[in-house]
Amino acid sequence: MNTSVPTCLVCKQDDTQAPLLSFSFQGVQHFICPQHLPILIHKPAQLADQPPGLEKIKAVEGHH
């Protein structure tokens, strides 16, 4: 059983400090806070080392 506390993959805040959104990538569940969700959507290469392989995701462009 995994007892680790979910934290934002960018800022490491847990769900007592910020709401967390859950997403799955390559069969692994990850969490991100709303503040850092735009990075995941628009600049996923900035998160390439966490989780590995994320740099291959195409960024969404044109939303301002």
N, CA, C, O and CB atoms as a CASP TS submission, in Angstrom:
PFRMAT TS
TARGET T0000
AUTHOR 0000-0000-0000
METHOD Language model
MODEL 1
PARENT N/A
ATOM      1  N   MET     1       0.837  -1.185   0.000  1.00  0.00           N
ATOM      2  CA  MET     1       0.000   0.000   0.000  1.00  0.00           C
ATOM      3  C   MET     1       0.879   1.245   0.000  1.00  0.00           C
ATOM      4  O   MET     1       1.821   1.348   0.786  1.00  0.00           O
ATOM      5  CB  MET     1      -0.951   0.000   1.214  1.00  0.00           C
ATOM      6  N   ASN     2       0.566   2.196  -0.892  1.00  0.00           N
ATOM      7  CA  ASN     2       1.323   3.432  -0.982  1.00  0.00           C
ATOM      8  C   ASN     2       0.758   4.444   0.009  1.00  0.00           C
ATOM      9  O   ASN     2      -0.406   4.833  -0.088  1.00  0.00           O
ATOM     10  CB  ASN     2       1.292   3.994  -2.423  1.00  0.00           C
ATOM     11  N   THR     3       1.585   4.867   0.959  1.00  0.00           N
ATOM     12  CA  THR     3       1.117   5.807   1.985  1.00  0.00           C
ATOM     13  C   THR     3       1.713   7.191   1.793  1.00  0.00           C
ATOM     14  O   THR     3       1.608   8.032   2.686  1.00  0.00           O
ATOM     15  CB  THR     3       1.462   5.288   3.374  1.00  0.00           C
ATOM     16  N   SER     4       2.334   7.446   0.654  1.00  0.00           N
ATOM     17  CA  SER     4       2.918   8.761   0.433  1.00  0.00           C
ATOM     18  C   SER     4       1.824   9.812   0.288  1.00  0.00           C
ATOM     19  O   SER     4       0.740   9.529  -0.223  1.00  0.00           O
ATOM     20  CB  SER     4       3.818   8.751  -0.809  1.00  0.00           C
ATOM     21  N   VAL     5       2.117  11.012   0.737  1.00  0.00           N
ATOM     22  CA  VAL     5       1.175  12.120   0.670  1.00  0.00           C
ATOM     23  C   VAL     5       1.261  12.734  -0.723  1.00  0.00           C
ATOM     24  O   VAL     5       2.356  13.069  -1.175  1.00  0.00           O
ATOM     25  CB  VAL     5       1.469  13.184   1.777  1.00  0.00           C
ATOM     26  N   PRO     6       0.118  12.893  -1.423  1.00  0.00           N
ATOM     27  CA  PRO     6       0.153  13.534  -2.743  1.00  0.00           C
ATOM     28  C   PRO     6       0.658  14.970  -2.639  1.00  0.00           C
ATOM     29  O   PRO     6       0.232  15.729  -1.768  1.00  0.00           O
ATOM     30  CB  PRO     6      -1.244  13.512  -3.390  1.00  0.00           C
ATOM     31  N   THR     7       1.574  15.333  -3.541  1.00  0.00           N
ATOM     32  CA  THR     7       2.107  16.692  -3.585  1.00  0.00           C
ATOM     33  C   THR     7       2.201  17.157  -5.032  1.00  0.00           C
ATOM     34  O   THR     7       2.311  16.347  -5.953  1.00  0.00           O
ATOM     35  CB  THR     7       3.493  16.766  -2.896  1.00  0.00           C
ATOM     36  N   CYS     8       2.157  18.464  -5.216  1.00  0.00           N
ATOM     37  CA  CYS     8       2.329  19.047  -6.546  1.00  0.00           C
ATOM     38  C   CYS     8       3.717  18.691  -7.061  1.00  0.00           C
ATOM     39  O   CYS     8       4.703  18.837  -6.338  1.00  0.00           O
ATOM     40  CB  CYS     8       2.127  20.597  -6.514  1.00  0.00           C
ATOM     41  N   LEU     9       3.804  18.226  -8.297  1.00  0.00           N
ATOM     42  CA  LEU     9       5.103  17.833  -8.821  1.00  0.00           C
ATOM     43  C   LEU     9       6.029  19.011  -9.058  1.00  0.00           C
ATOM     44  O   LEU     9       7.224  18.810  -9.277  1.00  0.00           O
ATOM     45  CB  LEU     9       4.926  17.074 -10.095  1.00  0.00           C
ATOM     46  N   VAL    10       5.514  20.244  -9.023  1.00  0.00           N
ATOM     47  CA  VAL    10       6.355  21.430  -9.208  1.00  0.00           C
ATOM     48  C   VAL    10       6.764  22.019  -7.858  1.00  0.00           C
ATOM     49  O   VAL    10       7.953  22.108  -7.554  1.00  0.00           O
ATOM     50  CB  VAL    10       5.615  22.489 -10.049  1.00  0.00           C
ATOM     51  N   CYS    11       5.790  22.418  -7.057  1.00  0.00           N
ATOM     52  CA  CYS    11       6.092  23.164  -5.827  1.00  0.00           C
ATOM     53  C   CYS    11       6.086  22.312  -4.567  1.00  0.00           C
ATOM     54  O   CYS    11       6.449  22.789  -3.492  1.00  0.00           O
ATOM     55  CB  CYS    11       5.109  24.273  -5.662  1.00  0.00           C
ATOM     56  N   LYS    12       5.679  21.061  -4.694  1.00  0.00           N
ATOM     57  CA  LYS    12       5.673  20.092  -3.581  1.00  0.00           C
ATOM     58  C   LYS    12       4.660  20.400  -2.479  1.00  0.00           C
ATOM     59  O   LYS    12       4.733  19.809  -1.402  1.00  0.00           O
ATOM     60  CB  LYS    12       7.039  20.027  -2.972  1.00  0.00           C
ATOM     61  N   GLN    13       3.707  21.323  -2.730  1.00  0.00           N
ATOM     62  CA  GLN    13       2.644  21.560  -1.751  1.00  0.00           C
ATOM     63  C   GLN    13       1.745  20.330  -1.703  1.00  0.00           C
ATOM     64  O   GLN    13       1.501  19.690  -2.726  1.00  0.00           O
ATOM     65  CB  GLN    13       1.818  22.844  -2.106  1.00  0.00           C
ATOM     66  N   ASP    14       1.256  20.006  -0.511  1.00  0.00           N
ATOM     67  CA  ASP    14       0.305  18.907  -0.406  1.00  0.00           C
ATOM     68  C   ASP    14      -1.117  19.455  -0.390  1.00  0.00           C
ATOM     69  O   ASP    14      -1.326  20.665  -0.476  1.00  0.00           O
ATOM     70  CB  ASP    14       0.578  18.065   0.858  1.00  0.00           C
ATOM     71  N   ASP    15      -2.083  18.564  -0.281  1.00  0.00           N
ATOM     72  CA  ASP    15      -3.477  19.006  -0.386  1.00  0.00           C
ATOM     73  C   ASP    15      -3.993  19.721   0.854  1.00  0.00           C
ATOM     74  O   ASP    15      -5.156  20.124   0.890  1.00  0.00           O
ATOM     75  CB  ASP    15      -4.352  17.831  -0.669  1.00  0.00           C
ATOM     76  N   THR    16      -3.154  19.886   1.870  1.00  0.00           N
ATOM     77  CA  THR    16      -3.540  20.744   2.996  1.00  0.00           C
ATOM     78  C   THR    16      -3.138  22.191   2.713  1.00  0.00           C
ATOM     79  O   THR    16      -3.589  23.111   3.395  1.00  0.00           O
ATOM     80  CB  THR    16      -2.886  20.250   4.315  1.00  0.00           C
ATOM     81  N   GLN    17      -2.285  22.386   1.700  1.00  0.00           N
ATOM     82  CA  GLN    17      -1.795  23.716   1.373  1.00  0.00           C
ATOM     83  C   GLN    17      -2.413  24.278   0.091  1.00  0.00           C
ATOM     84  O   GLN    17      -2.514  25.495  -0.065  1.00  0.00           O
ATOM     85  CB  GLN    17      -0.298  23.684   1.241  1.00  0.00           C
ATOM     86  N   ALA    18      -2.818  23.413  -0.809  1.00  0.00           N
ATOM     87  CA  ALA    18      -3.384  23.838  -2.094  1.00  0.00           C
ATOM     88  C   ALA    18      -4.229  22.700  -2.656  1.00  0.00           C
ATOM     89  O   ALA    18      -3.956  21.532  -2.379  1.00  0.00           O
ATOM     90  CB  ALA    18      -2.256  24.247  -3.104  1.00  0.00           C
ATOM     91  N   PRO    19      -5.252  23.027  -3.442  1.00  0.00           N
ATOM     92  CA  PRO    19      -5.992  21.953  -4.109  1.00  0.00           C
ATOM     93  C   PRO    19      -5.069  21.280  -5.120  1.00  0.00           C
ATOM     94  O   PRO    19      -4.243  21.940  -5.750  1.00  0.00           O
ATOM     95  CB  PRO    19      -7.281  22.502  -4.809  1.00  0.00           C
ATOM     96  N   LEU    20      -5.211  19.990  -5.268  1.00  0.00           N
ATOM     97  CA  LEU    20      -4.381  19.252  -6.210  1.00  0.00           C
ATOM     98  C   LEU    20      -5.243  18.571  -7.257  1.00  0.00           C
ATOM     99  O   LEU    20      -6.299  18.017  -6.953  1.00  0.00           O
ATOM    100  CB  LEU    20      -3.520  18.221  -5.479  1.00  0.00           C
ATOM    101  N   LEU    21      -4.774  18.623  -8.492  1.00  0.00           N
ATOM    102  CA  LEU    21      -5.424  17.932  -9.598  1.00  0.00           C
ATOM    103  C   LEU    21      -4.612  16.687  -9.891  1.00  0.00           C
ATOM    104  O   LEU    21      -3.381  16.719  -9.898  1.00  0.00           O
ATOM    105  CB  LEU    21      -5.548  18.847 -10.866  1.00  0.00           C
ATOM    106  N   SER    22      -5.299  15.612 -10.128  1.00  0.00           N
ATOM    107  CA  SER    22      -4.653  14.339 -10.395  1.00  0.00           C
ATOM    108  C   SER    22      -4.639  14.076 -11.896  1.00  0.00           C
ATOM    109  O   SER    22      -5.621  14.349 -12.587  1.00  0.00           O
ATOM    110  CB  SER    22      -5.366  13.195  -9.645  1.00  0.00           C
ATOM    111  N   PHE    23      -3.521  13.542 -12.403  1.00  0.00           N
ATOM    112  CA  PHE    23      -3.461  13.096 -13.788  1.00  0.00           C
ATOM    113  C   PHE    23      -2.567  11.864 -13.862  1.00  0.00           C
ATOM    114  O   PHE    23      -1.697  11.646 -13.019  1.00  0.00           O
ATOM    115  CB  PHE    23      -2.934  14.227 -14.724  1.00  0.00           C
ATOM    116  N   SER    24      -2.806  11.084 -14.876  1.00  0.00           N
ATOM    117  CA  SER    24      -2.039   9.873 -15.080  1.00  0.00           C
ATOM    118  C   SER    24      -1.165  10.037 -16.312  1.00  0.00           C
ATOM    119  O   SER    24      -1.623  10.548 -17.334  1.00  0.00           O
ATOM    120  CB  SER    24      -2.964   8.648 -15.219  1.00  0.00           C
ATOM    121  N   PHE    25       0.092   9.607 -16.224  1.00  0.00           N
ATOM    122  CA  PHE    25       1.011   9.652 -17.350  1.00  0.00           C
ATOM    123  C   PHE    25       1.847   8.382 -17.314  1.00  0.00           C
ATOM    124  O   PHE    25       2.514   8.088 -16.321  1.00  0.00           O
ATOM    125  CB  PHE    25       1.914  10.932 -17.306  1.00  0.00           C
ATOM    126  N   GLN    26       1.802   7.642 -18.397  1.00  0.00           N
ATOM    127  CA  GLN    26       2.514   6.375 -18.524  1.00  0.00           C
ATOM    128  C   GLN    26       2.187   5.427 -17.372  1.00  0.00           C
ATOM    129  O   GLN    26       3.064   4.751 -16.834  1.00  0.00           O
ATOM    130  CB  GLN    26       4.016   6.622 -18.585  1.00  0.00           C
ATOM    131  N   GLY    27       0.908   5.394 -17.009  1.00  0.00           N
ATOM    132  CA  GLY    27       0.434   4.467 -15.990  1.00  0.00           C
ATOM    133  C   GLY    27       0.723   4.864 -14.557  1.00  0.00           C
ATOM    134  O   GLY    27       0.466   4.087 -13.638  1.00  0.00           O
ATOM    135  N   VAL    28       1.255   6.065 -14.348  1.00  0.00           N
ATOM    136  CA  VAL    28       1.580   6.527 -12.999  1.00  0.00           C
ATOM    137  C   VAL    28       0.752   7.768 -12.688  1.00  0.00           C
ATOM    138  O   VAL    28       0.638   8.677 -13.510  1.00  0.00           O
ATOM    139  CB  VAL    28       3.105   6.828 -12.859  1.00  0.00           C
ATOM    140  N   GLN    29       0.174   7.791 -11.482  1.00  0.00           N
ATOM    141  CA  GLN    29      -0.627   8.941 -11.076  1.00  0.00           C
ATOM    142  C   GLN    29       0.279  10.036 -10.532  1.00  0.00           C
ATOM    143  O   GLN    29       1.177   9.778  -9.730  1.00  0.00           O
ATOM    144  CB  GLN    29      -1.677   8.535 -10.021  1.00  0.00           C
ATOM    145  N   HIS    30       0.027  11.269 -10.984  1.00  0.00           N
ATOM    146  CA  HIS    30       0.773  12.445 -10.542  1.00  0.00           C
ATOM    147  C   HIS    30      -0.227  13.502 -10.094  1.00  0.00           C
ATOM    148  O   HIS    30      -1.424  13.400 -10.366  1.00  0.00           O
ATOM    149  CB  HIS    30       1.703  12.994 -11.679  1.00  0.00           C
ATOM    150  N   PHE    31       0.283  14.521  -9.401  1.00  0.00           N
ATOM    151  CA  PHE    31      -0.558  15.606  -8.914  1.00  0.00           C
ATOM    152  C   PHE    31       0.086  16.935  -9.268  1.00  0.00           C
ATOM    153  O   PHE    31       1.309  17.063  -9.312  1.00  0.00           O
ATOM    154  CB  PHE    31      -0.782  15.496  -7.388  1.00  0.00           C
ATOM    155  N   ILE    32      -0.775  17.930  -9.522  1.00  0.00           N
ATOM    156  CA  ILE    32      -0.296  19.274  -9.806  1.00  0.00           C
ATOM    157  C   ILE    32      -1.308  20.268  -9.240  1.00  0.00           C
ATOM    158  O   ILE    32      -2.513  20.020  -9.281  1.00  0.00           O
ATOM    159  CB  ILE    32      -0.085  19.490 -11.344  1.00  0.00           C
ATOM    160  N   CYS    33      -0.827  21.378  -8.718  1.00  0.00           N
ATOM    161  CA  CYS    33      -1.737  22.391  -8.181  1.00  0.00           C
ATOM    162  C   CYS    33      -2.206  23.298  -9.324  1.00  0.00           C
ATOM    163  O   CYS    33      -1.549  23.363 -10.363  1.00  0.00           O
ATOM    164  CB  CYS    33      -1.043  23.229  -7.053  1.00  0.00           C
ATOM    165  N   PRO    34      -3.321  23.993  -9.148  1.00  0.00           N
ATOM    166  CA  PRO    34      -3.834  24.864 -10.207  1.00  0.00           C
ATOM    167  C   PRO    34      -2.857  25.952 -10.634  1.00  0.00           C
ATOM    168  O   PRO    34      -2.873  26.373 -11.791  1.00  0.00           O
ATOM    169  CB  PRO    34      -5.106  25.501  -9.756  1.00  0.00           C
ATOM    170  N   GLN    35      -2.024  26.403  -9.737  1.00  0.00           N
ATOM    171  CA  GLN    35      -1.052  27.439 -10.070  1.00  0.00           C
ATOM    172  C   GLN    35      -0.067  26.951 -11.138  1.00  0.00           C
ATOM    173  O   GLN    35       0.377  27.739 -11.973  1.00  0.00           O
ATOM    174  CB  GLN    35      -0.294  27.878  -8.812  1.00  0.00           C
ATOM    175  N   HIS    36       0.270  25.678 -11.118  1.00  0.00           N
ATOM    176  CA  HIS    36       1.260  25.136 -12.042  1.00  0.00           C
ATOM    177  C   HIS    36       0.643  24.367 -13.209  1.00  0.00           C
ATOM    178  O   HIS    36       1.373  23.887 -14.077  1.00  0.00           O
ATOM    179  CB  HIS    36       2.201  24.240 -11.299  1.00  0.00           C
ATOM    180  N   LEU    37      -0.659  24.242 -13.247  1.00  0.00           N
ATOM    181  CA  LEU    37      -1.328  23.565 -14.364  1.00  0.00           C
ATOM    182  C   LEU    37      -0.994  24.208 -15.709  1.00  0.00           C
ATOM    183  O   LEU    37      -0.802  23.477 -16.680  1.00  0.00           O
ATOM    184  CB  LEU    37      -2.839  23.573 -14.153  1.00  0.00           C
ATOM    185  N   PRO    38      -0.913  25.549 -15.820  1.00  0.00           N
ATOM    186  CA  PRO    38      -0.536  26.141 -17.114  1.00  0.00           C
ATOM    187  C   PRO    38       0.827  25.665 -17.632  1.00  0.00           C
ATOM    188  O   PRO    38       1.023  25.564 -18.843  1.00  0.00           O
ATOM    189  CB  PRO    38      -0.521  27.648 -16.994  1.00  0.00           C
ATOM    190  N   ILE    39       1.750  25.376 -16.746  1.00  0.00           N
ATOM    191  CA  ILE    39       3.047  24.855 -17.186  1.00  0.00           C
ATOM    192  C   ILE    39       2.849  23.493 -17.842  1.00  0.00           C
ATOM    193  O   ILE    39       3.420  23.218 -18.897  1.00  0.00           O
ATOM    194  CB  ILE    39       4.041  24.747 -15.990  1.00  0.00           C
ATOM    195  N   LEU    40       2.048  22.656 -17.224  1.00  0.00           N
ATOM    196  CA  LEU    40       1.772  21.329 -17.791  1.00  0.00           C
ATOM    197  C   LEU    40       1.112  21.439 -19.154  1.00  0.00           C
ATOM    198  O   LEU    40       1.406  20.644 -20.046  1.00  0.00           O
ATOM    199  CB  LEU    40       0.883  20.518 -16.848  1.00  0.00           C
ATOM    200  N   ILE    41       0.222  22.411 -19.331  1.00  0.00           N
ATOM    201  CA  ILE    41      -0.508  22.572 -20.585  1.00  0.00           C
ATOM    202  C   ILE    41       0.340  23.254 -21.655  1.00  0.00           C
ATOM    203  O   ILE    41       0.392  22.785 -22.791  1.00  0.00           O
ATOM    204  CB  ILE    41      -1.779  23.371 -20.350  1.00  0.00           C
ATOM    205  N   HIS    42       1.003  24.354 -21.305  1.00  0.00           N
ATOM    206  CA  HIS    42       1.663  25.195 -22.297  1.00  0.00           C
ATOM    207  C   HIS    42       3.164  24.966 -22.447  1.00  0.00           C
ATOM    208  O   HIS    42       3.723  25.220 -23.514  1.00  0.00           O
ATOM    209  CB  HIS    42       1.431  26.608 -21.957  1.00  0.00           C
ATOM    210  N   LYS    43       3.819  24.491 -21.397  1.00  0.00           N
ATOM    211  CA  LYS    43       5.273  24.311 -21.438  1.00  0.00           C
ATOM    212  C   LYS    43       5.680  23.002 -20.757  1.00  0.00           C
ATOM    213  O   LYS    43       6.482  23.021 -19.823  1.00  0.00           O
ATOM    214  CB  LYS    43       5.982  25.502 -20.762  1.00  0.00           C
ATOM    215  N   PRO    44       5.146  21.875 -21.206  1.00  0.00           N
ATOM    216  CA  PRO    44       5.428  20.608 -20.530  1.00  0.00           C
ATOM    217  C   PRO    44       6.912  20.241 -20.524  1.00  0.00           C
ATOM    218  O   PRO    44       7.345  19.489 -19.652  1.00  0.00           O
ATOM    219  CB  PRO    44       4.647  19.503 -21.185  1.00  0.00           C
ATOM    220  N   ALA    45       7.696  20.747 -21.466  1.00  0.00           N
ATOM    221  CA  ALA    45       9.127  20.447 -21.486  1.00  0.00           C
ATOM    222  C   ALA    45       9.827  20.965 -20.234  1.00  0.00           C
ATOM    223  O   ALA    45      10.874  20.443 -19.849  1.00  0.00           O
ATOM    224  CB  ALA    45       9.773  21.050 -22.728  1.00  0.00           C
ATOM    225  N   GLN    46       9.254  21.992 -19.596  1.00  0.00           N
ATOM    226  CA  GLN    46       9.838  22.503 -18.348  1.00  0.00           C
ATOM    227  C   GLN    46       9.715  21.478 -17.225  1.00  0.00           C
ATOM    228  O   GLN    46      10.408  21.577 -16.212  1.00  0.00           O
ATOM    229  CB  GLN    46       9.156  23.818 -17.934  1.00  0.00           C
ATOM    230  N   LEU    47       8.847  20.509 -17.401  1.00  0.00           N
ATOM    231  CA  LEU    47       8.642  19.468 -16.394  1.00  0.00           C
ATOM    232  C   LEU    47       9.270  18.149 -16.828  1.00  0.00           C
ATOM    233  O   LEU    47       8.917  17.095 -16.299  1.00  0.00           O
ATOM    234  CB  LEU    47       7.149  19.274 -16.127  1.00  0.00           C
ATOM    235  N   ALA    48      10.186  18.193 -17.774  1.00  0.00           N
ATOM    236  CA  ALA    48      10.716  16.989 -18.408  1.00  0.00           C
ATOM    237  C   ALA    48      11.338  16.011 -17.417  1.00  0.00           C
ATOM    238  O   ALA    48      11.279  14.801 -17.632  1.00  0.00           O
ATOM    239  CB  ALA    48      11.738  17.369 -19.439  1.00  0.00           C
ATOM    240  N   ASP    49      11.924  16.507 -16.351  1.00  0.00           N
ATOM    241  CA  ASP    49      12.553  15.592 -15.394  1.00  0.00           C
ATOM    242  C   ASP    49      11.573  15.057 -14.356  1.00  0.00           C
ATOM    243  O   ASP    49      11.948  14.237 -13.518  1.00  0.00           O
ATOM    244  CB  ASP    49      13.695  16.289 -14.693  1.00  0.00           C
ATOM    245  N   GLN    50      10.318  15.512 -14.402  1.00  0.00           N
ATOM    246  CA  GLN    50       9.336  15.073 -13.417  1.00  0.00           C
ATOM    247  C   GLN    50       7.944  15.094 -13.986  1.00  0.00           C
ATOM    248  O   GLN    50       7.342  16.167 -13.928  1.00  0.00           O
ATOM    249  CB  GLN    50       9.398  15.937 -12.182  1.00  0.00           C
ATOM    250  N   PRO    51       7.396  14.133 -14.485  1.00  0.00           N
ATOM    251  CA  PRO    51       7.894  12.769 -14.689  1.00  0.00           C
ATOM    252  C   PRO    51       8.672  12.622 -15.990  1.00  0.00           C
ATOM    253  O   PRO    51       8.464  13.393 -16.926  1.00  0.00           O
ATOM    254  CB  PRO    51       6.738  11.789 -14.677  1.00  0.00           C
ATOM    255  N   PRO    52       9.565  11.639 -16.056  1.00  0.00           N
ATOM    256  CA  PRO    52      10.340  11.407 -17.275  1.00  0.00           C
ATOM    257  C   PRO    52       9.437  11.157 -18.480  1.00  0.00           C
ATOM    258  O   PRO    52       8.410  10.488 -18.366  1.00  0.00           O
ATOM    259  CB  PRO    52      11.282  10.225 -17.080  1.00  0.00           C
ATOM    260  N   GLY    53       9.821  11.694 -19.625  1.00  0.00           N
ATOM    261  CA  GLY    53       9.072  11.506 -20.858  1.00  0.00           C
ATOM    262  C   GLY    53       8.106  12.630 -21.163  1.00  0.00           C
ATOM    263  O   GLY    53       7.565  12.687 -22.267  1.00  0.00           O
ATOM    264  N   LEU    54       7.876  13.517 -20.226  1.00  0.00           N
ATOM    265  CA  LEU    54       6.903  14.585 -20.415  1.00  0.00           C
ATOM    266  C   LEU    54       7.334  15.566 -21.496  1.00  0.00           C
ATOM    267  O   LEU    54       6.498  16.260 -22.075  1.00  0.00           O
ATOM    268  CB  LEU    54       6.683  15.321 -19.113  1.00  0.00           C
ATOM    269  N   GLU    55       8.629  15.628 -21.771  1.00  0.00           N
ATOM    270  CA  GLU    55       9.108  16.535 -22.805  1.00  0.00           C
ATOM    271  C   GLU    55       8.592  16.175 -24.190  1.00  0.00           C
ATOM    272  O   GLU    55       8.661  16.999 -25.102  1.00  0.00           O
ATOM    273  CB  GLU    55      10.609  16.547 -22.816  1.00  0.00           C
ATOM    274  N   LYS    56       8.079  14.970 -24.368  1.00  0.00           N
ATOM    275  CA  LYS    56       7.560  14.529 -25.660  1.00  0.00           C
ATOM    276  C   LYS    56       6.140  15.008 -25.931  1.00  0.00           C
ATOM    277  O   LYS    56       5.654  14.898 -27.057  1.00  0.00           O
ATOM    278  CB  LYS    56       7.603  13.032 -25.738  1.00  0.00           C
ATOM    279  N   ILE    57       5.476  15.533 -24.917  1.00  0.00           N
ATOM    280  CA  ILE    57       4.101  16.007 -25.079  1.00  0.00           C
ATOM    281  C   ILE    57       4.118  17.348 -25.802  1.00  0.00           C
ATOM    282  O   ILE    57       4.904  18.235 -25.473  1.00  0.00           O
ATOM    283  CB  ILE    57       3.384  16.132 -23.702  1.00  0.00           C
ATOM    284  N   LYS    58       3.244  17.481 -26.786  1.00  0.00           N
ATOM    285  CA  LYS    58       3.156  18.726 -27.530  1.00  0.00           C
ATOM    286  C   LYS    58       2.420  19.786 -26.715  1.00  0.00           C
ATOM    287  O   LYS    58       1.342  19.532 -26.178  1.00  0.00           O
ATOM    288  CB  LYS    58       2.452  18.499 -28.872  1.00  0.00           C
ATOM    289  N   ALA    59       3.007  20.959 -26.630  1.00  0.00           N
ATOM    290  CA  ALA    59       2.409  22.067 -25.894  1.00  0.00           C
ATOM    291  C   ALA    59       1.190  22.609 -26.626  1.00  0.00           C
ATOM    292  O   ALA    59       1.144  22.609 -27.856  1.00  0.00           O
ATOM    293  CB  ALA    59       3.434  23.182 -25.678  1.00  0.00           C
ATOM    294  N   VAL    60       0.214  23.067 -25.872  1.00  0.00           N
ATOM    295  CA  VAL    60      -0.949  23.718 -26.442  1.00  0.00           C
ATOM    296  C   VAL    60      -0.586  25.178 -26.681  1.00  0.00           C
ATOM    297  O   VAL    60      -0.077  25.853 -25.787  1.00  0.00           O
ATOM    298  CB  VAL    60      -2.200  23.582 -25.509  1.00  0.00           C
ATOM    299  N   GLU    61      -0.844  25.652 -27.873  1.00  0.00           N
ATOM    300  CA  GLU    61      -0.505  27.042 -28.199  1.00  0.00           C
ATOM    301  C   GLU    61      -1.749  27.814 -28.580  1.00  0.00           C
ATOM    302  O   GLU    61      -2.761  27.223 -28.957  1.00  0.00           O
ATOM    303  CB  GLU    61       0.521  27.102 -29.339  1.00  0.00           C
ATOM    304  N   GLY    62      -1.681  29.130 -28.484  1.00  0.00           N
ATOM    305  CA  GLY    62      -2.762  29.979 -28.938  1.00  0.00           C
ATOM    306  C   GLY    62      -3.793  30.346 -27.896  1.00  0.00           C
ATOM    307  O   GLY    62      -4.744  31.060 -28.213  1.00  0.00           O
ATOM    308  N   HIS    63      -3.645  29.883 -26.656  1.00  0.00           N
ATOM    309  CA  HIS    63      -4.567  30.271 -25.593  1.00  0.00           C
ATOM    310  C   HIS    63      -3.923  31.378 -24.774  1.00  0.00           C
ATOM    311  O   HIS    63      -2.881  31.179 -24.150  1.00  0.00           O
ATOM    312  CB  HIS    63      -4.938  29.054 -24.691  1.00  0.00           C
ATOM    313  N   HIS    64      -4.541  32.524 -24.783  1.00  0.00           N
ATOM    314  CA  HIS    64      -3.991  33.654 -24.026  1.00  0.00           C
ATOM    315  C   HIS    64      -4.976  34.138 -23.006  1.00  0.00           C
ATOM    316  O   HIS    64      -4.691  35.084 -22.272  1.00  0.00           O
ATOM    317  CB  HIS    64      -3.603  34.795 -24.953  1.00  0.00           C
TER
END
